[in-house]
Amino acid sequence: MQIDVRPTTAPRPRPTGPLGFGTHFTDHVFHMDYVDGKGWNDARIEPYGPISLDPAASVLHYAQVVFEGMKAFKGADGAIRLFRPDAHAARLARSCQKLRIATVEPAHAVEAISRVVAQDADWVPDASTGGALYIRPFVYATEAFLGVRPAKAYTFSIILCPVGAYYERGFAPVRIWVEREKVRAVKGGVGDAKTAGNYAASLSAAADAKARGYDQVLWTDAHEHERIEEVGTMNLFVAFDDEIVTPPLEGTILGGITRDSVITLLKDRGENIVERNVTLTEVRQAQASGRLREVFGTGTAAVVSPVGVLGFEDGDLTVGDGKPGRLAVELHDELTAIQRGDRPDPHGWLRTV
């Protein structure tokens, strides 16, 4: 793919304090445009700055937009590695297809990601900081019209932001509110696509959960509010004494790349990992009988996050002793070591920039 590189002449100021998440952006952005009948064209890397949209742009009215979230890591050897860019690009393509957005070829998406990360390689935090470079590819409808149909023009963009270590307060278990009233997704909808509308639908419940003193929301099935689905930013795993369970991909939850990676690592360990439905009643009974070993979430931001408390209307359920479980700690350490090149990469997950 031909990419026109237009380097900035005015580098952006570098952050001097804590990086946080999603508040600092690098010098450059990637853009590529699509027009029906012409296809994707004008791939370019240019200085980071505002984008121009017609007030009637379809994305503003009909929410045709999908995105991805992934990271680049700098190892102790100084090399910069992308974690599973092929899987992220394939999921972006599936999200495009789900929303009838012009599909970005996965190979082109990976090439664009690699090129823009290489352009801003000096923004990748050093391995010693525990930080990484967060990568946000997204595709949005730009055709100016008012009418409910798929747009005929799109832009594919990639922005980058250096982020700090997720666990600034230590590897502390999170408190999760179990949502049994509001609904984020149903079968037959777009719950399995990474699209902005899914996150908009989650904001009210997330705000309510924080007001109650919880970190995130655990979504349950839309009909009975009994089957566990996913946390707002993570897929969920429940470890019983004889098996580790994660909900199956049946159209209402996002197939996380970290989820898939953790399943693979668990299989490598010989653990009994099962994809099946798990209910709140089963979790409560397992905790009461001592069968519940631990609960943890997986996602790009936190990698692996232990869950210490599940919040219900009738009170909290403390998972185990409320401390990080063995699996969560070991899987987090193993996966982050692979991502930074400190351990072998037997599954070919890394791509050096």
C-alpha positions as CSV (number, residue, x, y, z in Angstrom):
1,M,0.0,0.0,0.0
2,Q,1.3,3.4,-1.0
3,I,1.4,5.8,2.0
4,D,2.2,9.4,1.6
5,V,4.2,10.6,4.7
6,R,3.9,14.3,5.6
7,P,6.1,14.8,8.7
8,T,5.1,17.5,11.2
9,T,7.2,20.6,11.4
10,A,5.8,21.5,14.8
11,P,6.2,18.5,17.2
12,R,3.6,18.3,20.0
13,P,4.8,19.0,23.6
14,R,5.7,15.8,25.5
15,P,3.8,15.1,28.7
16,T,5.9,15.6,31.8
17,G,3.6,14.1,34.5
18,P,1.7,10.9,34.8
19,L,0.5,9.7,31.4
20,G,-2.9,8.4,32.5
21,F,-5.0,6.9,29.7
22,G,-6.2,8.6,26.5
23,T,-5.2,12.2,27.3
24,H,-1.9,12.7,25.4
25,F,-1.6,12.2,21.6
26,T,1.4,11.8,19.4
27,D,2.7,13.9,16.5
28,H,1.0,12.1,13.6
29,V,-2.2,10.6,12.5
30,F,-3.0,8.2,9.7
31,H,-5.9,8.8,7.3
32,M,-7.3,7.0,4.3
33,D,-10.5,7.8,2.4
34,Y,-13.2,5.7,0.7
35,V,-15.6,6.7,-2.0
36,D,-18.2,4.3,-3.4
37,G,-17.0,3.2,-6.9
38,K,-13.4,4.3,-6.3
39,G,-12.5,2.3,-3.2
40,W,-9.9,3.2,-0.6
41,N,-7.5,5.9,-1.6
42,D,-5.1,8.7,-0.5
43,A,-3.4,6.8,2.4
44,R,-1.4,9.3,4.3
45,I,0.4,10.0,7.6
46,E,0.2,13.7,8.5
47,P,0.5,16.0,11.5
48,Y,-2.0,15.3,14.3
49,G,-4.9,17.8,14.2
50,P,-8.6,18.4,14.0
51,I,-10.6,16.7,11.3
52,S,-13.2,18.5,9.2
53,L,-16.7,17.1,8.9
54,D,-19.8,18.3,7.1
55,P,-22.7,18.9,9.6
56,A,-24.7,16.4,7.7
57,A,-22.0,13.7,7.8
58,S,-23.7,10.3,8.3
59,V,-21.6,9.4,11.4
60,L,-23.1,12.3,13.3
61,H,-26.7,11.2,12.6
62,Y,-26.7,7.4,12.1
63,A,-23.6,6.3,14.1
64,Q,-21.8,4.4,11.4
65,V,-18.5,4.1,13.2
66,V,-16.3,1.2,14.4
67,F,-13.0,1.1,16.1
68,E,-10.2,-1.0,17.7
69,G,-8.0,-0.7,20.7
70,M,-4.5,-2.3,20.8
71,K,-1.0,-1.6,22.1
72,A,2.6,-1.3,21.1
73,F,5.2,-2.2,23.7
74,K,8.9,-1.3,24.0
75,G,10.9,-4.2,25.3
76,A,14.1,-4.0,27.5
77,D,16.0,-4.6,24.2
78,G,14.6,-1.4,22.8
79,A,12.5,-3.1,20.1
80,I,8.9,-2.0,19.6
81,R,6.4,-4.8,19.3
82,L,2.7,-4.8,18.3
83,F,0.5,-7.4,20.1
84,R,-1.7,-9.5,17.7
85,P,-2.2,-6.8,15.1
86,D,-3.6,-9.4,12.6
87,A,-6.3,-10.4,15.1
88,H,-7.3,-6.8,15.7
89,A,-7.4,-6.0,12.0
90,A,-9.6,-9.0,11.4
91,R,-12.0,-7.9,14.1
92,L,-12.1,-4.4,12.7
93,A,-13.1,-5.9,9.3
94,R,-15.9,-7.9,11.0
95,S,-17.2,-4.8,12.8
96,C,-17.2,-3.0,9.4
97,Q,-19.2,-5.8,7.8
98,K,-21.7,-5.8,10.7
99,L,-22.4,-2.1,10.3
100,R,-22.3,-2.1,6.5
101,I,-19.2,0.1,6.5
102,A,-16.6,-0.2,3.7
103,T,-14.2,-2.9,4.9
104,V,-10.6,-2.1,5.4
105,E,-8.5,-5.1,4.3
106,P,-6.8,-6.5,7.3
107,A,-3.4,-6.5,5.7
108,H,-3.7,-2.9,4.8
109,A,-4.8,-2.0,8.3
110,V,-1.8,-3.8,9.8
111,E,0.5,-2.0,7.4
112,A,-1.0,1.3,8.3
113,I,-0.7,0.7,12.0
114,S,2.9,-0.4,11.7
115,R,3.8,2.6,9.6
116,V,2.3,5.3,11.8
117,V,3.7,3.6,15.0
118,A,7.1,3.6,13.3
119,Q,6.7,7.3,12.5
120,D,6.1,8.1,16.2
121,A,8.3,5.4,17.7
122,D,9.9,7.8,20.1
123,W,6.6,8.3,21.8
124,V,6.5,4.6,23.0
125,P,7.1,4.6,26.8
126,D,10.2,2.7,28.0
127,A,9.7,-0.8,29.3
128,S,10.8,0.3,32.8
129,T,7.8,2.6,33.1
130,G,5.2,-0.2,32.6
131,G,3.6,2.0,30.0
132,A,2.7,1.4,26.4
133,L,1.5,3.1,23.2
134,Y,-2.2,2.7,22.8
135,I,-3.4,2.5,19.2
136,R,-6.9,3.5,18.2
137,P,-7.9,2.7,14.6
138,F,-11.4,3.7,13.6
139,V,-13.6,4.0,10.5
140,Y,-16.4,6.5,10.3
141,A,-19.0,7.6,7.7
142,T,-18.3,11.0,6.1
143,E,-20.9,11.2,3.3
144,A,-23.1,14.3,3.8
145,F,-26.8,13.2,3.6
146,L,-29.8,12.7,5.8
147,G,-31.4,9.3,5.1
148,V,-31.2,6.0,6.8
149,R,-28.9,3.9,4.6
150,P,-25.3,2.9,4.6
151,A,-23.1,5.8,3.6
152,K,-21.0,5.9,0.4
153,A,-18.0,7.6,1.8
154,Y,-15.7,6.8,4.8
155,T,-12.4,7.7,6.4
156,F,-10.1,5.2,8.1
157,S,-8.0,6.9,10.8
158,I,-5.4,5.8,13.4
159,I,-4.4,7.9,16.4
160,L,-1.8,7.0,19.0
161,C,-1.4,7.9,22.7
162,P,1.2,7.0,25.3
163,V,-0.4,5.5,28.3
164,G,0.9,4.7,31.8
165,A,0.8,1.5,33.8
166,Y,-2.8,0.5,34.2
167,Y,-2.4,-0.5,37.9
168,E,-1.1,2.8,39.3
169,R,-2.5,1.8,42.7
170,G,-1.2,-1.7,42.5
171,F,-2.7,-5.0,41.3
172,A,-5.8,-4.4,43.3
173,P,-9.1,-6.3,42.7
174,V,-11.9,-4.3,41.1
175,R,-15.4,-4.0,42.5
176,I,-18.0,-4.8,39.9
177,W,-21.7,-3.9,40.0
178,V,-24.0,-6.6,38.6
179,E,-26.5,-4.9,36.3
180,R,-29.9,-6.5,36.3
181,E,-32.1,-3.8,34.9
182,K,-30.5,-1.9,32.0
183,V,-29.5,-3.7,28.8
184,R,-26.5,-3.1,26.6
185,A,-27.0,-5.7,23.8
186,V,-29.3,-8.5,22.7
187,K,-28.9,-11.4,20.2
188,G,-29.3,-10.2,16.7
189,G,-28.0,-6.8,17.5
190,V,-24.5,-5.3,17.3
191,G,-23.2,-6.4,20.7
192,D,-20.4,-8.4,19.1
193,A,-19.1,-5.4,17.1
194,K,-16.8,-2.8,18.4
195,T,-18.9,0.2,17.6
196,A,-19.5,3.4,19.5
197,G,-23.2,2.9,20.0
198,N,-22.5,-0.1,22.3
199,Y,-20.4,2.2,24.6
200,A,-23.0,5.0,24.5
201,A,-25.6,2.4,25.7
202,S,-23.4,1.5,28.7
203,L,-22.7,5.0,30.0
204,S,-25.8,5.4,32.2
205,A,-25.3,2.1,34.0
206,A,-21.5,2.8,34.4
207,A,-22.2,6.2,36.0
208,D,-24.8,4.6,38.3
209,A,-22.3,1.9,39.3
210,K,-19.6,4.5,40.1
211,A,-22.0,6.4,42.2
212,R,-22.6,3.3,44.2
213,G,-18.8,2.9,44.7
214,Y,-18.1,0.3,42.1
215,D,-15.5,0.4,39.3
216,Q,-17.3,-1.2,36.4
217,V,-20.6,-2.9,35.3
218,L,-21.1,-6.6,34.8
219,W,-23.8,-7.0,32.1
220,T,-26.3,-9.9,32.2
221,D,-28.5,-11.4,29.6
222,A,-31.3,-9.1,28.4
223,H,-34.2,-11.4,29.1
224,E,-33.7,-12.9,32.6
225,H,-30.7,-11.0,33.8
226,E,-29.3,-14.2,35.1
227,R,-26.6,-15.3,32.7
228,I,-23.2,-13.4,32.9
229,E,-22.1,-11.7,29.7
230,E,-19.2,-9.2,30.0
231,V,-17.9,-6.3,32.0
232,G,-18.0,-2.8,30.4
233,T,-14.3,-3.0,29.3
234,M,-13.5,-6.6,29.8
235,N,-14.5,-10.2,29.1
236,L,-15.0,-12.2,32.3
237,F,-13.6,-15.5,33.5
238,V,-15.0,-17.5,36.5
239,A,-12.7,-20.1,38.1
240,F,-14.4,-22.9,39.9
241,D,-12.5,-25.7,41.6
242,D,-12.9,-28.0,38.6
243,E,-13.1,-25.7,35.6
244,I,-12.5,-22.2,34.4
245,V,-15.5,-20.8,32.6
246,T,-16.0,-17.8,30.2
247,P,-19.2,-17.0,28.5
248,P,-19.5,-18.1,24.8
249,L,-19.5,-15.8,21.9
250,E,-23.1,-15.9,20.9
251,G,-23.6,-12.4,19.5
252,T,-24.0,-10.2,22.6
253,I,-20.5,-9.8,23.7
254,L,-17.3,-8.7,22.0
255,G,-14.8,-11.4,21.2
256,G,-11.8,-10.0,23.0
257,I,-8.3,-10.5,21.6
258,T,-6.9,-10.7,25.2
259,R,-9.8,-13.2,26.0
260,D,-8.6,-15.4,23.2
261,S,-5.0,-15.1,24.3
262,V,-5.8,-16.1,27.9
263,I,-7.8,-19.1,26.7
264,T,-4.8,-20.2,24.7
265,L,-2.4,-19.7,27.7
266,L,-4.8,-21.7,29.9
267,K,-4.9,-24.5,27.4
268,D,-1.1,-24.5,27.3
269,R,-1.1,-24.9,31.0
270,G,-3.5,-27.9,30.8
271,E,-6.2,-26.1,32.6
272,N,-9.9,-27.1,32.1
273,I,-11.1,-24.0,30.3
274,V,-14.7,-24.1,29.1
275,E,-16.7,-21.7,27.1
276,R,-20.3,-22.0,28.4
277,N,-23.0,-20.0,30.0
278,V,-22.6,-19.3,33.7
279,T,-25.4,-17.9,35.8
280,L,-25.3,-15.6,38.8
281,T,-27.0,-18.3,40.9
282,E,-24.2,-20.7,40.0
283,V,-21.6,-18.2,41.1
284,R,-23.5,-17.5,44.4
285,Q,-23.8,-21.2,45.2
286,A,-20.2,-21.8,44.4
287,Q,-19.0,-19.0,46.7
288,A,-21.2,-20.4,49.5
289,S,-19.9,-24.0,49.0
290,G,-16.3,-22.9,48.6
291,R,-16.1,-24.0,44.9
292,L,-15.5,-20.4,43.7
293,R,-11.7,-19.9,43.3
294,E,-11.5,-16.5,41.6
295,V,-13.0,-14.2,39.1
296,F,-11.0,-12.0,36.7
297,G,-11.5,-9.9,33.6
298,T,-9.4,-9.6,30.4
299,G,-9.0,-6.7,28.0
300,T,-6.4,-4.5,26.2
301,A,-6.2,-1.8,28.8
302,A,-5.8,-3.9,32.0
303,V,-4.6,-7.2,30.3
304,V,-5.9,-9.3,33.3
305,S,-7.8,-7.7,36.2
306,P,-8.8,-9.6,39.3
307,V,-12.4,-9.1,40.6
308,G,-12.7,-8.8,44.4
309,V,-16.4,-8.0,44.8
310,L,-19.6,-8.5,42.9
311,G,-22.3,-6.0,43.9
312,F,-26.0,-6.9,44.1
313,E,-29.1,-5.1,45.3
314,D,-29.1,-7.3,48.5
315,G,-25.4,-6.8,49.2
316,D,-21.9,-7.6,48.1
317,L,-20.5,-11.0,47.2
318,T,-16.8,-11.1,48.1
319,V,-14.9,-13.4,45.7
320,G,-12.7,-15.8,47.6
321,D,-10.8,-13.8,50.2
322,G,-11.1,-10.6,48.2
323,K,-7.5,-10.6,47.1
324,P,-6.0,-11.2,43.6
325,G,-6.3,-14.9,42.7
326,R,-3.4,-17.0,41.6
327,L,-4.5,-17.4,38.0
328,A,-5.1,-13.6,37.6
329,V,-1.6,-12.8,38.8
330,E,0.2,-15.5,36.9
331,L,-1.7,-14.9,33.6
332,H,-1.1,-11.1,33.9
333,D,2.6,-11.6,34.4
334,E,2.9,-14.2,31.7
335,L,1.0,-12.2,29.1
336,T,2.7,-8.9,29.8
337,A,6.1,-10.6,29.6
338,I,5.2,-12.0,26.2
339,Q,4.0,-8.6,25.0
340,R,7.3,-7.0,26.0
341,G,9.5,-9.7,24.5
342,D,10.7,-11.0,27.9
343,R,9.3,-14.5,27.3
344,P,9.1,-16.6,24.1
345,D,6.2,-16.0,21.7
346,P,5.3,-19.6,20.8
347,H,2.0,-18.5,19.1
348,G,3.5,-15.8,16.9
349,W,1.5,-13.0,18.5
350,L,4.1,-10.3,18.1
351,R,5.1,-8.1,15.2
352,T,8.2,-6.0,15.5
353,V,7.9,-2.5,14.1
